[in-house]
Amino acid sequence: MSDPRVTLVLILLGVLLVVLGYWAIGVVKRSRRSMAPIAGMMLLLGAFFTADPPPPPPAESATPRPDEADEPKEPPTD
């Protein structure tokens, strides 16, 4: 593409992004009232249904055997 065509495409892309942004902001402002009940329900659900923490790793939840000593055992020597 030549220089004038690149410039024209970039200008058209910029104008398109500005128009799209203006339209999106208008849609968000108009739909804010209709989203209020949904936001309230989500807030209530978040207050009553909290996420459970993940279970501890197996190494932390394992109970030691009574015959095991606290000190590490030495490997057998041959």
Phi and psi restraints in degrees (range 20) as a CNS / XPLOR table:
assign (resid 1 and name C) (resid 2 and name N)
       (resid 2 and name CA) (resid 2 and name C) 1.0 -82.3 20.0 2
assign (resid 2 and name N) (resid 2 and name CA)
       (resid 2 and name C) (resid 3 and name N) 1.0 172.8 20.0 2
assign (resid 2 and name C) (resid 3 and name N)
       (resid 3 and name CA) (resid 3 and name C) 1.0 -60.7 20.0 2
assign (resid 3 and name N) (resid 3 and name CA)
       (resid 3 and name C) (resid 4 and name N) 1.0 -47.8 20.0 2
assign (resid 3 and name C) (resid 4 and name N)
       (resid 4 and name CA) (resid 4 and name C) 1.0 -63.9 20.0 2
assign (resid 4 and name N) (resid 4 and name CA)
       (resid 4 and name C) (resid 5 and name N) 1.0 -33.3 20.0 2
assign (resid 4 and name C) (resid 5 and name N)
       (resid 5 and name CA) (resid 5 and name C) 1.0 -71.0 20.0 2
assign (resid 5 and name N) (resid 5 and name CA)
       (resid 5 and name C) (resid 6 and name N) 1.0 -38.7 20.0 2
assign (resid 5 and name C) (resid 6 and name N)
       (resid 6 and name CA) (resid 6 and name C) 1.0 -63.5 20.0 2
assign (resid 6 and name N) (resid 6 and name CA)
       (resid 6 and name C) (resid 7 and name N) 1.0 -43.5 20.0 2
assign (resid 6 and name C) (resid 7 and name N)
       (resid 7 and name CA) (resid 7 and name C) 1.0 -62.6 20.0 2
assign (resid 7 and name N) (resid 7 and name CA)
       (resid 7 and name C) (resid 8 and name N) 1.0 -42.9 20.0 2
assign (resid 7 and name C) (resid 8 and name N)
       (resid 8 and name CA) (resid 8 and name C) 1.0 -64.5 20.0 2
assign (resid 8 and name N) (resid 8 and name CA)
       (resid 8 and name C) (resid 9 and name N) 1.0 -42.7 20.0 2
assign (resid 8 and name C) (resid 9 and name N)
       (resid 9 and name CA) (resid 9 and name C) 1.0 -64.6 20.0 2
assign (resid 9 and name N) (resid 9 and name CA)
       (resid 9 and name C) (resid 10 and name N) 1.0 -41.6 20.0 2
assign (resid 9 and name C) (resid 10 and name N)
       (resid 10 and name CA) (resid 10 and name C) 1.0 -65.6 20.0 2
assign (resid 10 and name N) (resid 10 and name CA)
       (resid 10 and name C) (resid 11 and name N) 1.0 -39.4 20.0 2
assign (resid 10 and name C) (resid 11 and name N)
       (resid 11 and name CA) (resid 11 and name C) 1.0 -65.5 20.0 2
assign (resid 11 and name N) (resid 11 and name CA)
       (resid 11 and name C) (resid 12 and name N) 1.0 -44.5 20.0 2
assign (resid 11 and name C) (resid 12 and name N)
       (resid 12 and name CA) (resid 12 and name C) 1.0 -64.3 20.0 2
assign (resid 12 and name N) (resid 12 and name CA)
       (resid 12 and name C) (resid 13 and name N) 1.0 -38.5 20.0 2
assign (resid 12 and name C) (resid 13 and name N)
       (resid 13 and name CA) (resid 13 and name C) 1.0 -64.0 20.0 2
assign (resid 13 and name N) (resid 13 and name CA)
       (resid 13 and name C) (resid 14 and name N) 1.0 -41.9 20.0 2
assign (resid 13 and name C) (resid 14 and name N)
       (resid 14 and name CA) (resid 14 and name C) 1.0 -63.0 20.0 2
assign (resid 14 and name N) (resid 14 and name CA)
       (resid 14 and name C) (resid 15 and name N) 1.0 -43.6 20.0 2
assign (resid 14 and name C) (resid 15 and name N)
       (resid 15 and name CA) (resid 15 and name C) 1.0 -63.9 20.0 2
assign (resid 15 and name N) (resid 15 and name CA)
       (resid 15 and name C) (resid 16 and name N) 1.0 -42.0 20.0 2
assign (resid 15 and name C) (resid 16 and name N)
       (resid 16 and name CA) (resid 16 and name C) 1.0 -62.1 20.0 2
assign (resid 16 and name N) (resid 16 and name CA)
       (resid 16 and name C) (resid 17 and name N) 1.0 -41.9 20.0 2
assign (resid 16 and name C) (resid 17 and name N)
       (resid 17 and name CA) (resid 17 and name C) 1.0 -66.3 20.0 2
assign (resid 17 and name N) (resid 17 and name CA)
       (resid 17 and name C) (resid 18 and name N) 1.0 -38.1 20.0 2
assign (resid 17 and name C) (resid 18 and name N)
       (resid 18 and name CA) (resid 18 and name C) 1.0 -65.6 20.0 2
assign (resid 18 and name N) (resid 18 and name CA)
       (resid 18 and name C) (resid 19 and name N) 1.0 -45.7 20.0 2
assign (resid 18 and name C) (resid 19 and name N)
       (resid 19 and name CA) (resid 19 and name C) 1.0 -64.5 20.0 2
assign (resid 19 and name N) (resid 19 and name CA)
       (resid 19 and name C) (resid 20 and name N) 1.0 -42.8 20.0 2
assign (resid 19 and name C) (resid 20 and name N)
       (resid 20 and name CA) (resid 20 and name C) 1.0 -63.5 20.0 2
assign (resid 20 and name N) (resid 20 and name CA)
       (resid 20 and name C) (resid 21 and name N) 1.0 -40.8 20.0 2
assign (resid 20 and name C) (resid 21 and name N)
       (resid 21 and name CA) (resid 21 and name C) 1.0 -64.7 20.0 2
assign (resid 21 and name N) (resid 21 and name CA)
       (resid 21 and name C) (resid 22 and name N) 1.0 -41.5 20.0 2
assign (resid 21 and name C) (resid 22 and name N)
       (resid 22 and name CA) (resid 22 and name C) 1.0 -62.4 20.0 2
assign (resid 22 and name N) (resid 22 and name CA)
       (resid 22 and name C) (resid 23 and name N) 1.0 -43.0 20.0 2
assign (resid 22 and name C) (resid 23 and name N)
       (resid 23 and name CA) (resid 23 and name C) 1.0 -65.6 20.0 2
assign (resid 23 and name N) (resid 23 and name CA)
       (resid 23 and name C) (resid 24 and name N) 1.0 -42.6 20.0 2
assign (resid 23 and name C) (resid 24 and name N)
       (resid 24 and name CA) (resid 24 and name C) 1.0 -64.1 20.0 2
assign (resid 24 and name N) (resid 24 and name CA)
       (resid 24 and name C) (resid 25 and name N) 1.0 -40.2 20.0 2
assign (resid 24 and name C) (resid 25 and name N)
       (resid 25 and name CA) (resid 25 and name C) 1.0 -64.7 20.0 2
assign (resid 25 and name N) (resid 25 and name CA)
       (resid 25 and name C) (resid 26 and name N) 1.0 -40.3 20.0 2
assign (resid 25 and name C) (resid 26 and name N)
       (resid 26 and name CA) (resid 26 and name C) 1.0 -64.1 20.0 2
assign (resid 26 and name N) (resid 26 and name CA)
       (resid 26 and name C) (resid 27 and name N) 1.0 -40.8 20.0 2
assign (resid 26 and name C) (resid 27 and name N)
       (resid 27 and name CA) (resid 27 and name C) 1.0 -65.1 20.0 2
assign (resid 27 and name N) (resid 27 and name CA)
       (resid 27 and name C) (resid 28 and name N) 1.0 -41.8 20.0 2
assign (resid 27 and name C) (resid 28 and name N)
       (resid 28 and name CA) (resid 28 and name C) 1.0 -64.9 20.0 2
assign (resid 28 and name N) (resid 28 and name CA)
       (resid 28 and name C) (resid 29 and name N) 1.0 -40.8 20.0 2
assign (resid 28 and name C) (resid 29 and name N)
       (resid 29 and name CA) (resid 29 and name C) 1.0 -65.6 20.0 2
assign (resid 29 and name N) (resid 29 and name CA)
       (resid 29 and name C) (resid 30 and name N) 1.0 -38.3 20.0 2
assign (resid 29 and name C) (resid 30 and name N)
       (resid 30 and name CA) (resid 30 and name C) 1.0 -73.0 20.0 2
assign (resid 30 and name N) (resid 30 and name CA)
       (resid 30 and name C) (resid 31 and name N) 1.0 -32.3 20.0 2
assign (resid 30 and name C) (resid 31 and name N)
       (resid 31 and name CA) (resid 31 and name C) 1.0 -90.2 20.0 2
assign (resid 31 and name N) (resid 31 and name CA)
       (resid 31 and name C) (resid 32 and name N) 1.0 0.2 20.0 2
assign (resid 31 and name C) (resid 32 and name N)
       (resid 32 and name CA) (resid 32 and name C) 1.0 -62.9 20.0 2
assign (resid 32 and name N) (resid 32 and name CA)
       (resid 32 and name C) (resid 33 and name N) 1.0 -37.8 20.0 2
assign (resid 32 and name C) (resid 33 and name N)
       (resid 33 and name CA) (resid 33 and name C) 1.0 -69.2 20.0 2
assign (resid 33 and name N) (resid 33 and name CA)
       (resid 33 and name C) (resid 34 and name N) 1.0 -36.0 20.0 2
assign (resid 33 and name C) (resid 34 and name N)
       (resid 34 and name CA) (resid 34 and name C) 1.0 -74.0 20.0 2
assign (resid 34 and name N) (resid 34 and name CA)
       (resid 34 and name C) (resid 35 and name N) 1.0 -18.0 20.0 2
assign (resid 34 and name C) (resid 35 and name N)
       (resid 35 and name CA) (resid 35 and name C) 1.0 -89.2 20.0 2
assign (resid 35 and name N) (resid 35 and name CA)
       (resid 35 and name C) (resid 36 and name N) 1.0 -9.5 20.0 2
assign (resid 35 and name C) (resid 36 and name N)
       (resid 36 and name CA) (resid 36 and name C) 1.0 -62.0 20.0 2
assign (resid 36 and name N) (resid 36 and name CA)
       (resid 36 and name C) (resid 37 and name N) 1.0 -45.2 20.0 2
assign (resid 36 and name C) (resid 37 and name N)
       (resid 37 and name CA) (resid 37 and name C) 1.0 -63.0 20.0 2
assign (resid 37 and name N) (resid 37 and name CA)
       (resid 37 and name C) (resid 38 and name N) 1.0 -37.9 20.0 2
assign (resid 37 and name C) (resid 38 and name N)
       (resid 38 and name CA) (resid 38 and name C) 1.0 -66.2 20.0 2
assign (resid 38 and name N) (resid 38 and name CA)
       (resid 38 and name C) (resid 39 and name N) 1.0 -40.8 20.0 2
assign (resid 38 and name C) (resid 39 and name N)
       (resid 39 and name CA) (resid 39 and name C) 1.0 -64.7 20.0 2
assign (resid 39 and name N) (resid 39 and name CA)
       (resid 39 and name C) (resid 40 and name N) 1.0 -38.7 20.0 2
assign (resid 39 and name C) (resid 40 and name N)
       (resid 40 and name CA) (resid 40 and name C) 1.0 -64.3 20.0 2
assign (resid 40 and name N) (resid 40 and name CA)
       (resid 40 and name C) (resid 41 and name N) 1.0 -41.3 20.0 2
assign (resid 40 and name C) (resid 41 and name N)
       (resid 41 and name CA) (resid 41 and name C) 1.0 -65.7 20.0 2
assign (resid 41 and name N) (resid 41 and name CA)
       (resid 41 and name C) (resid 42 and name N) 1.0 -39.6 20.0 2
assign (resid 41 and name C) (resid 42 and name N)
       (resid 42 and name CA) (resid 42 and name C) 1.0 -65.7 20.0 2
assign (resid 42 and name N) (resid 42 and name CA)
       (resid 42 and name C) (resid 43 and name N) 1.0 -36.7 20.0 2
assign (resid 42 and name C) (resid 43 and name N)
       (resid 43 and name CA) (resid 43 and name C) 1.0 -63.8 20.0 2
assign (resid 43 and name N) (resid 43 and name CA)
       (resid 43 and name C) (resid 44 and name N) 1.0 -43.7 20.0 2
assign (resid 43 and name C) (resid 44 and name N)
       (resid 44 and name CA) (resid 44 and name C) 1.0 -64.6 20.0 2
assign (resid 44 and name N) (resid 44 and name CA)
       (resid 44 and name C) (resid 45 and name N) 1.0 -42.1 20.0 2
assign (resid 44 and name C) (resid 45 and name N)
       (resid 45 and name CA) (resid 45 and name C) 1.0 -62.7 20.0 2
assign (resid 45 and name N) (resid 45 and name CA)
       (resid 45 and name C) (resid 46 and name N) 1.0 -38.5 20.0 2
assign (resid 45 and name C) (resid 46 and name N)
       (resid 46 and name CA) (resid 46 and name C) 1.0 -68.7 20.0 2
assign (resid 46 and name N) (resid 46 and name CA)
       (resid 46 and name C) (resid 47 and name N) 1.0 -28.9 20.0 2
assign (resid 46 and name C) (resid 47 and name N)
       (resid 47 and name CA) (resid 47 and name C) 1.0 -76.5 20.0 2
assign (resid 47 and name N) (resid 47 and name CA)
       (resid 47 and name C) (resid 48 and name N) 1.0 -34.9 20.0 2
assign (resid 47 and name C) (resid 48 and name N)
       (resid 48 and name CA) (resid 48 and name C) 1.0 -96.9 20.0 2
assign (resid 48 and name N) (resid 48 and name CA)
       (resid 48 and name C) (resid 49 and name N) 1.0 -30.0 20.0 2
assign (resid 48 and name C) (resid 49 and name N)
       (resid 49 and name CA) (resid 49 and name C) 1.0 -111.5 20.0 2
assign (resid 49 and name N) (resid 49 and name CA)
       (resid 49 and name C) (resid 50 and name N) 1.0 82.0 20.0 2
assign (resid 49 and name C) (resid 50 and name N)
       (resid 50 and name CA) (resid 50 and name C) 1.0 -82.4 20.0 2
assign (resid 50 and name N) (resid 50 and name CA)
       (resid 50 and name C) (resid 51 and name N) 1.0 154.0 20.0 2
assign (resid 50 and name C) (resid 51 and name N)
       (resid 51 and name CA) (resid 51 and name C) 1.0 -75.2 20.0 2
assign (resid 51 and name N) (resid 51 and name CA)
       (resid 51 and name C) (resid 52 and name N) 1.0 135.2 20.0 2
assign (resid 51 and name C) (resid 52 and name N)
       (resid 52 and name CA) (resid 52 and name C) 1.0 -76.9 20.0 2
assign (resid 52 and name N) (resid 52 and name CA)
       (resid 52 and name C) (resid 53 and name N) 1.0 142.4 20.0 2
assign (resid 52 and name C) (resid 53 and name N)
       (resid 53 and name CA) (resid 53 and name C) 1.0 -69.2 20.0 2
assign (resid 53 and name N) (resid 53 and name CA)
       (resid 53 and name C) (resid 54 and name N) 1.0 154.0 20.0 2
assign (resid 53 and name C) (resid 54 and name N)
       (resid 54 and name CA) (resid 54 and name C) 1.0 -67.5 20.0 2
assign (resid 54 and name N) (resid 54 and name CA)
       (resid 54 and name C) (resid 55 and name N) 1.0 154.3 20.0 2
assign (resid 54 and name C) (resid 55 and name N)
       (resid 55 and name CA) (resid 55 and name C) 1.0 -67.0 20.0 2
assign (resid 55 and name N) (resid 55 and name CA)
       (resid 55 and name C) (resid 56 and name N) 1.0 154.3 20.0 2
assign (resid 55 and name C) (resid 56 and name N)
       (resid 56 and name CA) (resid 56 and name C) 1.0 -67.1 20.0 2
assign (resid 56 and name N) (resid 56 and name CA)
       (resid 56 and name C) (resid 57 and name N) 1.0 155.8 20.0 2
assign (resid 56 and name C) (resid 57 and name N)
       (resid 57 and name CA) (resid 57 and name C) 1.0 -61.3 20.0 2
assign (resid 57 and name N) (resid 57 and name CA)
       (resid 57 and name C) (resid 58 and name N) 1.0 155.2 20.0 2
assign (resid 57 and name C) (resid 58 and name N)
       (resid 58 and name CA) (resid 58 and name C) 1.0 -58.5 20.0 2
assign (resid 58 and name N) (resid 58 and name CA)
       (resid 58 and name C) (resid 59 and name N) 1.0 -31.0 20.0 2
assign (resid 58 and name C) (resid 59 and name N)
       (resid 59 and name CA) (resid 59 and name C) 1.0 -66.5 20.0 2
assign (resid 59 and name N) (resid 59 and name CA)
       (resid 59 and name C) (resid 60 and name N) 1.0 -32.6 20.0 2
assign (resid 59 and name C) (resid 60 and name N)
       (resid 60 and name CA) (resid 60 and name C) 1.0 -82.9 20.0 2
assign (resid 60 and name N) (resid 60 and name CA)
       (resid 60 and name C) (resid 61 and name N) 1.0 -26.0 20.0 2
assign (resid 60 and name C) (resid 61 and name N)
       (resid 61 and name CA) (resid 61 and name C) 1.0 -96.2 20.0 2
assign (resid 61 and name N) (resid 61 and name CA)
       (resid 61 and name C) (resid 62 and name N) 1.0 -4.1 20.0 2
assign (resid 61 and name C) (resid 62 and name N)
       (resid 62 and name CA) (resid 62 and name C) 1.0 -74.7 20.0 2
assign (resid 62 and name N) (resid 62 and name CA)
       (resid 62 and name C) (resid 63 and name N) 1.0 136.4 20.0 2
assign (resid 62 and name C) (resid 63 and name N)
       (resid 63 and name CA) (resid 63 and name C) 1.0 -93.5 20.0 2
assign (resid 63 and name N) (resid 63 and name CA)
       (resid 63 and name C) (resid 64 and name N) 1.0 138.4 20.0 2
assign (resid 63 and name C) (resid 64 and name N)
       (resid 64 and name CA) (resid 64 and name C) 1.0 -70.8 20.0 2
assign (resid 64 and name N) (resid 64 and name CA)
       (resid 64 and name C) (resid 65 and name N) 1.0 150.5 20.0 2
assign (resid 64 and name C) (resid 65 and name N)
       (resid 65 and name CA) (resid 65 and name C) 1.0 -77.1 20.0 2
assign (resid 65 and name N) (resid 65 and name CA)
       (resid 65 and name C) (resid 66 and name N) 1.0 147.5 20.0 2
assign (resid 65 and name C) (resid 66 and name N)
       (resid 66 and name CA) (resid 66 and name C) 1.0 -64.9 20.0 2
assign (resid 66 and name N) (resid 66 and name CA)
       (resid 66 and name C) (resid 67 and name N) 1.0 -27.4 20.0 2
assign (resid 66 and name C) (resid 67 and name N)
       (resid 67 and name CA) (resid 67 and name C) 1.0 -85.2 20.0 2
assign (resid 67 and name N) (resid 67 and name CA)
       (resid 67 and name C) (resid 68 and name N) 1.0 -5.5 20.0 2
assign (resid 67 and name C) (resid 68 and name N)
       (resid 68 and name CA) (resid 68 and name C) 1.0 -84.9 20.0 2
assign (resid 68 and name N) (resid 68 and name CA)
       (resid 68 and name C) (resid 69 and name N) 1.0 136.4 20.0 2
assign (resid 68 and name C) (resid 69 and name N)
       (resid 69 and name CA) (resid 69 and name C) 1.0 -86.8 20.0 2
assign (resid 69 and name N) (resid 69 and name CA)
       (resid 69 and name C) (resid 70 and name N) 1.0 163.4 20.0 2
assign (resid 69 and name C) (resid 70 and name N)
       (resid 70 and name CA) (resid 70 and name C) 1.0 -73.0 20.0 2
assign (resid 70 and name N) (resid 70 and name CA)
       (resid 70 and name C) (resid 71 and name N) 1.0 -26.8 20.0 2
assign (resid 70 and name C) (resid 71 and name N)
       (resid 71 and name CA) (resid 71 and name C) 1.0 -84.2 20.0 2
assign (resid 71 and name N) (resid 71 and name CA)
       (resid 71 and name C) (resid 72 and name N) 1.0 146.6 20.0 2
assign (resid 71 and name C) (resid 72 and name N)
       (resid 72 and name CA) (resid 72 and name C) 1.0 -69.1 20.0 2
assign (resid 72 and name N) (resid 72 and name CA)
       (resid 72 and name C) (resid 73 and name N) 1.0 144.4 20.0 2
assign (resid 72 and name C) (resid 73 and name N)
       (resid 73 and name CA) (resid 73 and name C) 1.0 -81.7 20.0 2
assign (resid 73 and name N) (resid 73 and name CA)
       (resid 73 and name C) (resid 74 and name N) 1.0 147.9 20.0 2
assign (resid 73 and name C) (resid 74 and name N)
       (resid 74 and name CA) (resid 74 and name C) 1.0 -83.9 20.0 2
assign (resid 74 and name N) (resid 74 and name CA)
       (resid 74 and name C) (resid 75 and name N) 1.0 143.0 20.0 2
assign (resid 74 and name C) (resid 75 and name N)
       (resid 75 and name CA) (resid 75 and name C) 1.0 -67.5 20.0 2
assign (resid 75 and name N) (resid 75 and name CA)
       (resid 75 and name C) (resid 76 and name N) 1.0 148.8 20.0 2
assign (resid 75 and name C) (resid 76 and name N)
       (resid 76 and name CA) (resid 76 and name C) 1.0 -66.5 20.0 2
assign (resid 76 and name N) (resid 76 and name CA)
       (resid 76 and name C) (resid 77 and name N) 1.0 139.6 20.0 2
assign (resid 76 and name C) (resid 77 and name N)
       (resid 77 and name CA) (resid 77 and name C) 1.0 -101.1 20.0 2
assign (resid 77 and name N) (resid 77 and name CA)
       (resid 77 and name C) (resid 78 and name N) 1.0 135.5 20.0 2
